[in-house]
Amino acid sequence: MKQALWFVVGMFLGYTALSIGRASTKQDGIALEGSVFETYVKKQREIDLQSGVSRLSKLEKKYHESFRRKGA
């Protein structure tokens, strides 16, 4: 009888400890997400994709490799 009582008490305390532990991690996650969404970044300048494409096109010529054909 005592063993069953101790088992039930242990199960109840274990369940309580796990519940408290899980609740604290959920709140930490919510707090972290809230701080991430409240971060604002100042816009530096407009994005110009064409200048980036032209710059990469110029660099591509510099790194072009020529391969010999097999049988030529």
C-alpha positions as CSV (number, residue, x, y, z in Angstrom):
1,M,0.0,0.0,0.0
2,K,2.8,2.4,0.9
3,Q,4.6,1.6,-2.4
4,A,1.5,2.5,-4.4
5,L,1.1,5.8,-2.5
6,W,4.7,6.8,-3.0
7,F,4.4,5.8,-6.7
8,V,1.4,8.1,-7.1
9,V,3.0,10.9,-5.2
10,G,6.2,10.6,-7.3
11,M,4.2,10.6,-10.6
12,F,2.3,13.7,-9.5
13,L,5.5,15.5,-8.5
14,G,7.2,14.5,-11.8
15,Y,4.3,15.6,-13.9
16,T,4.2,18.9,-12.0
17,A,8.0,19.5,-12.5
18,L,7.7,18.7,-16.2
19,S,4.8,21.0,-16.7
20,I,6.6,23.9,-15.0
21,G,9.7,23.2,-17.1
22,R,7.8,23.1,-20.4
23,A,5.8,26.3,-19.5
24,S,9.0,28.2,-18.8
25,T,10.6,27.2,-22.1
26,K,7.4,28.2,-24.0
27,Q,7.4,31.7,-22.5
28,D,11.1,32.1,-23.3
29,G,10.4,31.3,-26.9
30,I,7.5,33.7,-27.0
31,A,9.7,36.5,-25.5
32,L,12.5,35.7,-28.1
33,E,10.0,35.8,-31.0
34,G,8.6,39.1,-29.7
35,S,12.0,40.7,-29.6
36,V,12.8,39.5,-33.1
37,F,9.7,41.0,-34.6
38,E,10.3,44.3,-32.8
39,T,13.7,44.8,-34.5
40,Y,13.6,47.5,-37.1
41,V,16.4,48.0,-39.6
42,K,17.0,51.4,-41.2
43,K,16.9,51.3,-45.0
44,Q,20.4,52.2,-46.4
45,R,19.7,52.5,-50.1
46,E,17.7,51.1,-53.0
47,I,18.7,47.7,-54.3
48,D,20.0,47.9,-57.9
49,L,20.2,44.4,-59.4
50,Q,21.4,45.5,-62.8
51,S,24.7,46.9,-61.4
52,G,25.3,43.6,-59.6
53,V,24.6,41.6,-62.8
54,S,27.0,43.8,-64.9
55,R,29.7,43.5,-62.3
56,L,29.4,39.8,-62.2
57,S,29.5,39.6,-66.0
58,K,32.8,41.5,-66.0
59,L,34.2,39.2,-63.4
60,E,33.1,36.1,-65.2
61,K,35.3,36.9,-68.2
62,K,38.3,37.1,-65.9
63,Y,37.8,33.6,-64.5
64,H,36.8,31.9,-67.7
65,E,38.6,28.6,-68.3
66,S,39.3,27.0,-71.6
67,F,39.2,23.2,-71.9
68,R,40.8,21.3,-74.7
69,R,38.5,19.0,-76.7
70,K,39.1,15.4,-76.6
71,G,40.4,14.2,-80.0
72,A,41.3,17.7,-81.3
